[in-house]
Amino acid sequence: MGARCFCPCFDFDDHDHDNRTAQTELDPVLLVSGIGGSILHSKRKKFGFDTRVWVRILLADVEFKKKLWSVYNPQTGYTETLDKDTEIVVPDDDYGLYAIDILDPSWFVKCIHLKEVYQFHDMIDMLVGCGYKKGTTLFGYGYDFRQSNRIDKLMEGLKVKLETAYKASGGRKVNIISHSMGGLLVTCFMSLHNDVFLKYVSKWICIACPFQGAPGCINDSLLTGLQFVEGLESYFSYQGGLCTSWKRQLVECPSIYEMLANPKFDWKELPEIQVWRKHSKDGETSVDLESYGPIESIPLFEEALKHNELSYDGKTVALPFNFSVLRWAAETRQVLNNAKLPDGVCFYNIYGTSFDTPFDVCYGSKTSPIEDLSEICHSMPQYSYVDGDETVPAESAKADGFAAVERVAIAARHRELLRDKTVFQHIQRWLGVEQRVSIHSKTSRVADASSK
């Protein structure tokens, strides 16, 4: 064996597979990312040049505004770039794993080992260490996470990935591991293509999925844009306002609307948007705390976002609350509600607990109330919290509605679940790649599989 190369900026693996399980004995695994969890490239249609626009730590806001400004097209159902000479694509290198591994694979990020952009990296390493081989038994599916979870392009892309993994492994059924919104994408596929799902899928391990929505984070994402970059915000904000760029764009992203609170779900307490509101009448002023539930909040979004706009190529583009997207998202919610787990497919649900997770969100205060609702977009929110992973409430994440083999609560944050050792132990046990491990540790508990 040649000498190993050591470099402080990069990780090199030198796994010896001789004594591990033979590749032919492993069912293939497909990793499916969530919102913000895939590299996005801007590609010139004429010359084919690619530029990474998400995630990009250096020059983030510059590249975003030049190449990622997009608007929703109600005729096609897609969010489309304003630059007609470019298109947004997801790289498929390394059998789909590159796009969901390290979201900014630049030398700078690798040198400082910026964990916030290390997406599936640790899990990929763990699976390779268990004997999985890229392109034979290990694949990834990244996608344009701004689009609807049921749009044709994403559904067809997932179908192709499942077929590829199935054939590459010699006709063995696929085990899906999804994270966050990736679980909604898989649910939509299962609902719309149930026969194909049954044909290719053996097990589905779902991690931190907002099955019934993520009310606090998504409501505030639409109104102020602050929560979308979750965990990455501090690295982008100094670049000149990427958070502001995202805020203006989120009203054009169907996926965001599809994660609004499910109004038909039987919440323990209905999630609300609250506003301390100043009213003036006949020379008298009053301050009241107004509350808006999932249905009542729609007129609030409309009024608050009436002045939302962006400047592009010397022109002003209005981006108010998008009712076309809302109608599309309502149909997506119906697709999600109608999803059935096929007999013969094993489902496992891992969700995060023990961390304060935004639920209700409040704007203004009794001493500094909101007069015009458009002021909300420039104010700092105050949250009320419930148990969860800091992004998805546990109540939503465990309410999958399927006959789960196990539902397991893990004390970890939303992204940290992808590198949590207890999560890895459960995954290894369910995949049958290591001996059974104790599930009664201080960081996890197994929920009743019959609970909703």
Buried (B, 14 or more C-beta within 10 A) or exposed (E): EEEEEEEEEEEEEEEEEEEBBEBEEBBBBBBBBBBBBBBBBBBBEEEEEEBBBBBBBEEBBBBBBBBBBBBBEEEEBBBBBBBEEBBBBBBBEBBBBBBBBBBBBBEEBBEEBBBBBBBBBBBBBBBBBBBBBBBBBBBBBBBBBBBBBBBEEBBEBBBEBBBBBBEBBEEBBBBBBBBBBBBBBBBBBBBBBBEBBBBBBBBBBBBBBBBBBBBBBBBBBBBBBBBBBBBBBEBBBEBBBBBBBBBBBBBBBBBBBBBBBBBEBEBEEBBBBBBBBBEEEEEEEEBEEBBBBBEBBBEBBBBBBBEBEBEBEEEEBEBBBBEBBBEBBEEBBEBBBEBEBEEEBBBBBBBBBBBEBBBBBBBBEEEEBBEEBBBBBEBEBBBBBBBBBBBBBBBBBBBBBBEBEBBBBBBBBBBBBBBBEBBBBBBBBBBBBEEEEEBEEEBBBEBEBEEB
